[in-house]
Amino acid sequence: MIKLIASDIDGTLVPDGTDKIDPRMMDVIKRMTRNGIKFVGASGRQFASMYRLFSPVAEDIYYITDNGSILRDYKNVLSMNDIEKDDLWGMVRDAKKIPRSDIMICGQDWAYCEDEGEMFYWLRDSYKFNIKVVGDFETYIKEDIAKMSIYRTGDCEEAVNEEFTPKWEKKFLIASAGTMWMDIVKYGADKGSSLRKLQDILGITPEETMVFGDNLNDIGMLEAASESYAIGSARDEVKAAAKHIAPTLSENGETEVLMAYLDSIGAE
């Protein structure tokens, strides 16, 4: 029997950068909880954004945030992987060389950017981030940083992979988190590693785990579960890594699969 269900957020449960979640999903999570099944949201988003998205059930679930760098429940951080400052500032300087790009860095509770541009407004108003404009990162930021993101409209992955990725990929995991985002975290700080940590904490096996995802940064999670689903609108690489293909996001594919599963086990 499945005891843990993990889900990516953007592209899997909601259209990228929105809070348009199928309202039935809250009832599904409540039903899961009543029947002893844990739910964990896994995202490049920060905790505050995810807490707001799941507000009706926010205190009943677990969170893998910042693309796997932070694992927590609603009160306590269970693990966090921070980036050494010398490496962080080196990556920031290199990212600034990418034309038409912007940079976000993420601590435990706040995200930061240097300028009040398109990225800032999108993160604040659509993703519902706690985000501050701070000017020069190196001058302002003293706290531990769990993730760095590079934002560029249209072709972010291609632009980052030209020079940035070859220089830093031996030290950091650099993965697409959508058409406009590339996320950078430490190796061992990805979604799959955090899901395995949660499995260990809860005493739940991969055979008792179900996962849903759509993008490259979800593949590690799919590999940590016996029941893995790629949303029908997922990238081809994700579909190849998954055991099953769910209906598309526009068809609320994950909700439909979970409702059918709960019905099949006679869940209340």
C-alpha positions in Angstrom: 0.0 0.0 0.0 1.2 3.5 -0.7 2.1 5.5 2.4 3.8 8.6 0.9 2.8 10.7 -2.2 5.2 13.3 -3.5 4.4 15.9 -6.1 6.1 18.5 -8.1 4.2 21.8 -8.2 4.7 24.0 -11.3 3.8 22.2 -14.5 2.4 19.2 -12.6 -0.2 20.6 -10.2 -0.4 24.3 -11.4 0.5 26.2 -14.5 4.0 27.6 -14.1 4.1 30.6 -11.9 0.5 30.6 -10.8 -1.6 29.5 -7.8 -4.3 27.9 -10.0 -4.5 24.5 -8.3 -7.4 22.2 -8.8 -9.5 22.8 -5.6 -10.3 19.1 -5.4 -6.7 18.5 -4.6 -7.2 19.9 -1.1 -10.0 17.3 -0.5 -7.8 14.6 -1.9 -5.0 15.5 0.6 -7.5 15.6 3.5 -8.7 12.1 2.4 -5.1 10.9 2.2 -4.4 12.2 5.7 -7.4 10.5 7.1 -6.2 7.2 5.7 -2.6 7.5 7.0 -1.0 8.6 3.7 1.5 11.4 3.9 1.8 14.1 1.2 4.9 16.1 0.3 5.0 19.0 -2.1 8.4 19.3 -3.9 9.3 22.4 -5.8 11.8 25.0 -6.7 9.5 27.4 -4.8 10.2 28.6 -1.3 8.3 27.4 1.7 6.2 30.6 2.0 4.9 30.3 -1.5 4.0 26.6 -1.0 2.4 27.2 2.4 0.1 29.8 0.8 -0.7 27.4 -2.2 -1.7 24.6 0.2 -3.3 26.8 2.9 -6.3 24.6 3.6 -4.0 21.6 4.4 -0.7 23.4 5.0 -0.1 22.0 8.5 -0.8 18.5 7.4 1.9 18.0 4.8 5.7 18.0 4.3 7.7 20.4 2.0 10.7 19.8 -0.2 11.5 23.4 -1.2 14.2 25.3 -3.2 14.5 22.4 -5.6 15.5 19.9 -2.8 17.8 22.0 -0.7 15.4 22.3 2.2 13.2 19.6 3.7 10.7 20.6 6.4 7.3 20.4 7.9 5.2 23.5 8.6 7.1 24.3 11.7 10.6 22.7 11.6 13.4 22.5 9.1 14.5 18.9 8.9 17.5 19.4 6.7 19.1 22.3 4.7 22.1 22.3 2.3 23.7 25.7 1.9 26.1 26.9 -0.8 29.5 28.1 0.3 29.7 31.8 -0.2 32.9 31.9 -2.4 31.2 29.5 -4.9 28.0 31.4 -4.7 29.5 34.8 -5.5 31.5 33.2 -8.3 28.4 31.8 -9.9 26.6 35.1 -9.4 29.3 36.9 -11.3 29.2 34.4 -14.1 25.4 34.4 -14.3 25.5 38.2 -14.7 27.5 37.7 -18.0 24.4 35.9 -19.5 22.5 38.5 -21.6 18.9 39.3 -20.6 19.1 37.2 -17.5 18.2 37.9 -13.9 19.3 36.1 -10.7 17.5 35.0 -7.5 19.1 33.5 -4.4 17.1 31.8 -1.7 17.6 31.6 2.1 15.5 29.6 4.5 12.6 32.2 4.7 13.3 34.8 2.0 14.4 35.1 -1.6 16.5 38.0 -2.8 17.2 39.8 -6.1 19.3 42.8 -7.0 16.8 44.7 -9.1 13.1 45.4 -9.1 12.4 44.0 -12.6 10.1 41.5 -14.3 11.4 38.6 -12.3 10.8 40.3 -9.0 7.2 41.2 -9.8 6.4 37.8 -11.1 7.8 36.0 -8.0 6.1 38.4 -5.6 2.7 38.7 -7.3 2.2 35.3 -9.1 4.3 32.9 -7.1 3.5 34.7 -3.9 7.1 34.7 -2.7 8.6 36.4 0.2 11.2 38.3 -1.8 13.4 41.4 -1.2 15.3 43.7 -3.6 18.7 44.2 -1.9 21.0 45.7 -4.4 24.4 44.1 -4.5 24.2 40.5 -3.2 27.7 40.3 -1.8 27.2 43.5 0.2 23.9 42.6 1.7 23.6 38.8 2.0 25.0 37.3 5.2 22.6 34.3 5.8 23.0 30.8 4.5 21.8 30.4 0.9 20.2 27.1 -0.2 19.6 27.8 -3.9 20.5 30.1 -6.8 18.2 30.5 -9.8 18.9 32.1 -13.2 15.8 33.6 -15.0 15.6 34.4 -18.7 12.5 34.4 -20.8 12.3 32.0 -23.7 15.6 30.1 -23.9 17.1 30.0 -20.4 18.3 26.4 -20.5 20.2 27.0 -23.8 21.8 30.3 -22.6 22.9 28.9 -19.3 24.3 25.7 -20.9 26.6 27.7 -23.2 29.2 28.7 -20.7 27.8 28.7 -17.2 26.9 25.0 -16.9 30.3 23.6 -18.3 32.1 25.7 -15.7 30.0 24.7 -12.6 28.4 21.4 -13.3 31.1 19.4 -11.6 30.4 21.1 -8.3 26.7 21.8 -8.5 23.5 20.3 -9.8 22.2 22.6 -12.5 18.7 21.7 -13.8 15.9 23.1 -15.7 12.9 24.1 -13.6 10.8 25.4 -16.4 11.3 27.2 -19.7 12.5 30.4 -17.9 14.4 28.9 -15.0 17.6 27.1 -14.3 18.1 26.1 -10.6 21.5 25.5 -9.0 21.9 23.5 -5.8 24.6 21.4 -4.2 24.9 17.8 -5.2 22.9 15.7 -2.8 20.4 18.6 -2.4 18.0 17.7 -5.2 14.4 16.6 -4.9 15.2 12.9 -5.1 17.8 13.1 -2.2 15.3 15.0 0.0 12.5 12.5 -0.8 14.8 9.7 0.3 15.6 11.6 3.5 11.9 11.9 4.2 11.4 8.2 3.5 14.0 7.4 6.1 12.5 9.8 8.7 9.1 8.3 8.2 10.2 4.7 7.8 8.6 4.5 4.4 10.1 2.5 1.5 10.3 3.3 -2.2 7.7 0.5 -2.7 5.3 2.5 -0.5 5.9 5.8 -2.4 4.1 7.4 -5.4 5.6 10.4 -7.2 4.3 12.9 -9.9 6.5 15.2 -12.0 7.0 16.9 -15.3 10.5 18.3 -15.6 14.1 17.2 -15.4 14.5 18.2 -11.8 11.8 15.7 -10.9 13.6 12.6 -12.3 15.4 12.0 -9.0 12.1 11.7 -7.2 10.7 9.4 -9.9 13.6 7.1 -9.3 12.9 7.0 -5.5 9.4 5.6 -6.0 8.0 2.3 -7.3 4.9 4.1 -8.5 6.1 7.1 -10.6 3.9 9.2 -12.9 4.9 11.7 -15.5 2.1 14.2 -16.3 1.0 13.9 -19.9 2.4 17.3 -20.7 5.8 16.4 -19.2 9.1 16.5 -21.0 9.9 13.4 -23.0 12.9 12.6 -20.7 10.6 12.6 -17.7 8.0 10.3 -19.5 10.9 7.9 -20.2 11.9 7.8 -16.6 8.4 7.3 -15.2 6.5 4.0 -14.8 3.2 5.6 -15.8 1.8 8.5 -17.8 -1.0 10.5 -16.2 -3.4 12.8 -18.0 -2.1 16.3 -18.7 -2.1 19.2 -16.3 -5.0 20.9 -18.2 -7.0 17.7 -17.5 -5.9 17.8 -13.8 -4.1 14.5 -14.4 -2.6 14.1 -10.9 -5.9 14.8 -9.1 -7.7 12.2 -11.3 -5.0 9.5 -10.7 -5.1 10.1 -6.9 -8.9 10.1 -6.7 -8.9 6.8 -8.6 -6.3 5.3 -6.4 -8.0 6.3 -3.2 -11.3 4.8 -4.5 -9.4 1.6 -5.4 -8.2 1.1 -1.8 -11.6 2.0 -0.3 -10.3 5.2 1.4 -12.8 7.2 3.4 
